Every structure is written in C-alpha cells, then in structure tokens.
Amino acid sequence: MNLWRPYTKAMLTNRALWFWAVVFMGFWLAIGAFVESQGLSLAGASLRDYATSWYAVIVLFSLSMLAVSIANSMTYGSGALAYSFRFTRLTPESYFGSVVGGSAVLGFVLSFVLIGATTGMFAVRFGSVLLPANVPALVGISLLGGVFYMALSMTLILVVINYLGLKSASFVGFVPLLFSWALGVAQSYVRLPNWLLYGSPFNDLASLLYQGFAGYPSAPVLGQANGAALDWAPLTLGIVVWTVLLTGTSLWLLRRIRVRQLEEGRQI
Amino acid sequence: MPSSAPGVDVLEARQLEVTFPGAAAPALRGVDLTLGDEKMIVVGANGSGKTTLIKSFLGLVPTTGGTVRVLDRDVDHIHGAVGLSTNLAEVYRLISLPIGDLVPVFAALKGGDPRELRERLHEFELDDVLGKRMHELSTGQQKLVGDLLAISFGPRLVLLDEPFDNVDFARRRRLVGRLRDLSAAVLLNTHELELLSNFGGWKLALMFEGRLFGPFRVDELDRLFLTRGTRPGALAEMTTSLGTFSITLDAGDRPMKSATSLNALVEALA
C-alpha cells in the first residue's frame, strides 16, 4: 500500500510550504545577491564561490521548512496513523516509504527552484550566468537531503508524540531549522573543526550541495578558497549514515505511535 | 487480512477500565460487552463514556484494566484488519487533500472500489464536497462523510459515534435506511432516545457514568421501566453516584419511553 503519489501531491500543493521554503528563501538569496555583496569585489571564481555558498545554505533552510511541515502534519495525524496501521492496509513501513517518496521529490523540486533563483538573481546583479556544474550530483544530493530532513523531523516529532506530549511539538518542530541555521551560517563564516564538518549531517549536506553546484570541493569555510578541500566520500557517508540511523529510529517509533489530542498542544 | 469467522464475536470487552491521566473518575468502569454478527445501540448522555468505548475498541485510548478483542484479536496486536471501520473524524486526518483526491486513497486503504463511495456521496447529495478539504466542510457534512466512509467498502464491523449529530432530517432518514440494510455488525452510539424507534430488532445497551447496562432489545423499549432501588427479577441494576436503580419489564417507577434522555430519567428518580 503506497501513498507516495497523494503525499507528493499534498506537499507540492501546500502553498504555505511554497511561501516559506521558496519565496521566503528567495528573499534571503536576494539579500545575498544584492545587499551582502555590496563592497565585495566578486568576479569569476570568487563570484562562483560566493553565490554557491549562498545556494548551499539556502537549500538547507528550505529543506528544514519541509521538515517543519512534516512534523506539523504528524501532530495532526497521530489518531489517523494509529487507526490506519490497525484497520487499513497501511503499514508503518509503507507510510514511511510514502512520505520518503514525497520528501525526495520535494527536496529535488526545492533544490532546483533555488538553483533557478540563485542563477537568476546573481545574473541580474553581476551580469554573469552561473549554472550548476554537476546536475546529476545535485539531483542525488537533493533527493538525499529531502529524505534526511524528513527522517529527522519524523524522529523528533514521534519522540514528542510518544513520550513528551504535544506541548513540546511547536518547539521541537523547529529544531531542524535551528540546527540548519546555526551550522549552515557558522560554516559560512567560521572554520569549524573537521569532526563537525564531516560528522554533522547539515554540514555534510551544505558541503555536498556546494560541490555539486560549483563543480569542485568546498573548502572548510563555504565560499573561501583556503584550507584543505573537503572530501566528498566521507561527507556522503556521513549524511547516508545519519539518514539510515534516523530512518530506523523513526520506523521503530512509528510502530509505537500514540494517539494525542490536538488541544494538548495548545500553549496558552 | 485478519477477520473473524462467521459466528465468532466481533467485539468483546471484559472488565474494561479507562482512566485518563489526571481525571477524577474513570471514563469506563468494568465494561463487559460482547457483539456477534448483530447490531447494537448504546444510549447515554454526553460524557457518559460512549466515545471512549468506541475509541477503546479502536485502540485509540490506553486502557487501564480489562481486555479488548476486536475481530477475534487483541486490539493491541491487530494489523491490517480492514473489516472494521468507524466514522470518527480524527481517523481520516491522514493527508490534507480535497475529498475527491481522498476517495481513491481511502478505497485503496480498505481494498475497496472508489466508485462505491462516490455513489454514496452522490446519493446523499454531497457531490460538492469532493472539491473541498475535510476542514472546509460544515459540521454536519463532516459527520456524514465520516458515516459514509464507515459504511463503504464492505465492512464486517462498523463503530459509529453519534452518526446523526448535525445531520438534517432528510439525510437522517436516508442514513437510518442504509444502517438498517447494512450487512455488517454495528455498534452505534447516540444520546438521542427518540431515535431508537427507527432501529427495531437491534440490541440496546445503556451507558451511565462509564458503566454499561444491558443488553436489552430496542423492541422492548416500550416495556422498560426505571425504578429506584433494587427490585427482585429486574433485568439489570444500575449502581450510580445518585443511587441504585433497577431496570424492570412492564412495571416500575418511570417508563423509559417517556424520557428525553437517560440522565433526565435518573435525575428525576434520584
């Protein structure tokens, strides 16, 4: 029983998600292209480094909006899921697979819409068209990113649903966004230690997105061509291991889903 | 696809207890209920425990005592039992899509034909809901869509919680007809005593303060009386916070048929 088509449709037709994951992110890209770039002498390789670092971090933020959306949907659906796993053909595995399918498609779509936005804005600002260097790699990384964020948000929200109670749901739903923001922005300005660059899935993803767009490996600080380039193999291994671990955990939690009443989540 | 064999009880509760965290009193107290391939109405006031009873059979509330078996299986270990369905709105909040897109989803989940549900929606003049999401419907429309989802796709057992709430008179009559004709076991909750006359031949149970009394037969309603205290030969004794009452046949303090609600009847006698 696979529901990936309706889940994909529900995600693709979610106007709020489009606003926050694309329009709002477009605003930040515009800040990067038109405001933050003031006073910098950018051309050729330096322009590509600069634009690519913005693209990589903005895709992280955009995917974390997908995570917020998934977490929010699950708080509304705990009763439906508990019922469906007992009294319909839906299984936790097929549900997970359906949401994975939708998230991968959406990750791909968001990433490529933001490629267009990055290319367009920087072309307007600098008169130079920047196209992604390795499209197949970006397809793979975007799909993987969508699945990673989905597994992360599902794990976090299922911990809330099963053990903490919905009062925490509003806050926990933002954890992926907070980590994306903190680690993505930090990598843009600070030389993070290697264990964090390779061990953090957010930085793995940002560095791989950078390499896919630029066509060469990222330096430890995104967009700054100093320091030894990061190796794509351990970066890929890092994000894959995190995704597998979170997938296993969320499936385990999904099989034990508790029913919560929405009103429980009301803050005041 | 697990399902019970014909003749086997499709629902069974033994000494079922449900106490919600922080609640002063249990929502269900020692409920015993057995239902075979038959239809039963549970009558009780708001807050008497009827919805909790249905949710217990669906595994949607944690029980604090007793056992619950559905389609001959422990409800905590049941999977893929497509033969059971319900009209509870919360179980249909799976995906945020228009009803028209959800029809094939629910049909696939139950292994049914989406045309069946579309035809039922058309029969109840609900074609215009197909383009709307569940939360965009009126309360009555939501209830009806839940009712029609519950009775579609050939269920073996249907659990209906207040299926007539906010439903207009014409559609109520149509729904009564569909429920009478349904070839499935039914457990139907209502607080409306006046509805009972539509369901001759069905079993009847009364719910008061989380306790279930019965079963009786709807056909006996005209002969049932409520009497304060204990009476020899009573059909059942109701121990409540307002005292003990006996349900008797053909004679007693107050006839059941005269009451607008069970609570009003008990309070009048207390």
Interface residues (C-beta under 8 A of the other chain):
Chain A: M1 L3 P6 Y7 K9 A10 T13 N14 S73 Y76 G77 G79 A80 L81 A82 Y83 S84 F85 R86 F87 T88 R89 L90 T91 R258 V259
Chain B: L58 G59 L60 V61 P62 V75 I78 H79 G80 A81 V82 L84 S85 T86 L88 E90 V91 Y92 R93 L94 I95 S96 L97 D101 L102 V105 A108 L109 K110 G111
